[in-house]
Amino acid sequence: LLAIMIGTFMAQPAVLYLFRKEVSLQILIDNENRKATKNQLTQALYSKEKTALENEKKRLQQSMDEKYSTVEKSRQDFIAETDGSGGSGKPGIKVIALAKKATYEKLDEDYKRLDADIRIKTDSIDLALSSIVQKTTSENETFSKSLNEGFLTRITALNNMVENNAALKYRYYLIVAILVLIELMPV
């Protein structure tokens, strides 16, 4: 019984040695799968925060667009009043044109102030988004550096190969049986 247990245990390093090239390739595949899984988990961890920041940025941009369209309409009204194509129909700068100009300038000043405020907010949002990307990248790089080709990793790769390859499964069990029998020969 002891010889069978020793033979079974000692067969693992021998099988790993026999299939070292295939195991190395499987380790690469397994590590890439682990990296992809880790990346998905990291993305999911920060997705709510990232989505909230992106939605806030879109909302700010929409308010800027709405304000700009109001300013642009006021500018067009002023121009139309001065060239005589709109409003009173009298060309030149008259009382109505001056009133429309004052309205346009006030709206333009408000737009510029709002633009400055929103730029500050969007810059902070961009900074937060880049911080999330940096955290994600850092965590993934740290995880990638921790991957190795140790004994347990090689055994896992060998098990994955055996599970996914019927031809290898048969030969694997055959080699293990032969190695166990070699351990039993002295007994």
C-alpha positions in Angstrom: 0.0 0.0 0.0 2.9 2.3 0.9 4.6 1.5 -2.4 1.4 2.3 -4.3 1.0 5.6 -2.6 4.6 6.5 -3.2 4.4 5.4 -6.8 1.3 7.5 -7.4 2.8 10.5 -5.8 6.2 10.2 -7.5 4.4 9.7 -10.9 3.3 13.3 -10.9 6.8 14.9 -11.2 7.7 12.3 -13.8 4.6 13.0 -15.9 5.2 16.7 -15.5 8.7 16.2 -16.8 7.5 14.0 -19.7 5.0 16.6 -20.8 6.9 19.8 -19.8 6.5 21.6 -23.1 2.8 21.0 -23.3 2.4 21.9 -19.6 4.3 25.1 -20.2 2.0 26.0 -23.0 -1.1 25.1 -20.9 0.3 27.3 -18.1 0.4 30.2 -20.5 -3.2 29.6 -21.5 -4.3 29.2 -17.9 -2.5 32.3 -16.8 -4.1 34.3 -19.7 -7.5 33.0 -18.6 -6.7 34.0 -15.0 -5.7 37.5 -16.1 -8.9 37.9 -18.1 -11.0 36.8 -15.2 -9.1 39.2 -12.8 -9.6 42.0 -15.3 -13.3 41.4 -15.5 -13.6 41.3 -11.7 -11.6 44.5 -11.4 -13.7 46.2 -14.1 -16.9 45.1 -12.3 -15.6 46.4 -9.0 -15.2 49.9 -10.4 -18.0 49.9 -12.9 -20.7 51.6 -10.8 -18.4 54.4 -9.8 -17.1 54.8 -13.4 -20.7 54.8 -14.8 -21.8 57.4 -12.3 -18.9 59.7 -13.2 -19.5 59.2 -17.0 -23.2 60.0 -16.5 -22.4 63.1 -14.5 -20.0 64.2 -17.2 -22.7 63.7 -19.9 -25.2 65.6 -17.8 -22.8 68.5 -17.5 -22.1 68.5 -21.2 -25.8 68.5 -22.0 -26.4 71.5 -19.8 -23.5 73.3 -21.6 -25.0 72.4 -25.0 -28.5 73.7 -23.9 -27.0 76.9 -22.6 -24.9 77.4 -25.7 -28.0 76.9 -27.9 -29.8 79.6 -25.9 -26.8 82.0 -26.3 -26.6 81.2 -30.0 -30.3 81.9 -30.5 -29.9 85.2 -28.7 -26.9 86.0 -31.0 -28.9 85.2 -34.1 -31.8 87.3 -32.9 -29.4 90.3 -32.4 -27.8 89.8 -35.8 -31.2 89.5 -37.4 -32.4 92.7 -35.7 -29.3 94.6 -36.9 -29.5 93.5 -40.5 -33.2 94.1 -40.7 -34.2 90.5 -41.4 -35.9 89.9 -38.1 -37.9 91.5 -35.3 -38.7 95.1 -36.1 -37.5 94.8 -39.7 -35.4 98.0 -39.4 -31.7 97.6 -40.2 -29.0 99.2 -38.0 -28.6 99.4 -34.2 -31.8 100.8 -32.8 -33.4 100.5 -29.4 -34.7 96.9 -30.0 -31.3 95.8 -31.4 -29.5 97.3 -28.4 -31.9 95.5 -26.0 -31.2 92.2 -27.9 -27.5 92.9 -27.8 -27.6 93.4 -24.0 -29.6 90.2 -23.6 -27.1 88.4 -25.8 -24.1 89.8 -23.9 -25.6 88.8 -20.6 -26.3 85.3 -21.7 -22.8 85.0 -23.2 -21.3 86.1 -19.9 -23.4 83.6 -18.0 -22.4 80.9 -20.5 -18.7 81.7 -20.0 -19.0 81.5 -16.2 -21.0 78.3 -16.5 -18.3 77.0 -18.9 -15.5 77.7 -16.4 -17.4 76.0 -13.6 -18.3 73.0 -15.7 -14.7 72.7 -17.0 -13.5 72.5 -13.4 -16.1 69.8 -12.6 -15.3 67.8 -15.8 -11.6 68.1 -15.1 -12.2 66.5 -11.7 -14.3 63.8 -13.2 -11.6 63.1 -15.8 -9.1 62.9 -13.0 -11.3 60.5 -11.1 -11.8 58.4 -14.3 -8.1 58.3 -15.0 -7.5 57.3 -11.3 -9.9 54.4 -11.8 -8.1 53.3 -14.9 -4.8 53.6 -13.1 -6.1 51.5 -10.2 -7.4 48.9 -12.5 -4.2 48.7 -14.5 -2.1 48.6 -11.3 -4.2 45.8 -9.8 -4.0 43.8 -13.0 -0.2 44.3 -13.3 0.3 43.2 -9.7 -1.8 40.1 -10.3 0.1 39.3 -13.5 3.4 39.6 -11.6 2.1 37.1 -9.0 1.5 34.4 -11.5 4.2 31.7 -11.6 5.1 28.3 -12.8 5.3 26.5 -9.5 4.5 22.9 -8.8 0.8 23.5 -8.0 0.4 25.6 -11.2 2.0 22.9 -13.3 -0.2 20.2 -11.7 -3.3 22.4 -12.4 -2.2 22.9 -16.0 -1.7 19.1 -16.3 -5.1 18.4 -14.9 -6.6 20.9 -17.4 -4.8 19.2 -20.2 -6.0 15.8 -19.1 -9.6 17.0 -18.8 -9.6 18.6 -22.2 -7.7 16.0 -24.2 -9.0 12.4 -24.4 -5.8 11.0 -26.0 -3.7 12.5 -23.3 -6.0 11.2 -20.6 -5.5 7.6 -21.7 -1.7 8.0 -21.9 -1.5 9.9 -18.6 -3.2 7.1 -16.7 -1.1 4.6 -18.5 2.1 6.4 -17.6 1.0 6.7 -14.0 0.2 3.0 -13.8 3.6 2.1 -15.3 5.4 4.3 -12.8 3.4 2.8 -9.9 4.4 -0.6 -11.1 8.1 0.4 -11.3 7.8 1.6 -7.7 6.2 -1.8 -6.8 9.0 -3.9 -8.4 11.4 -3.7 -5.5 8.6 -4.7 -3.1 
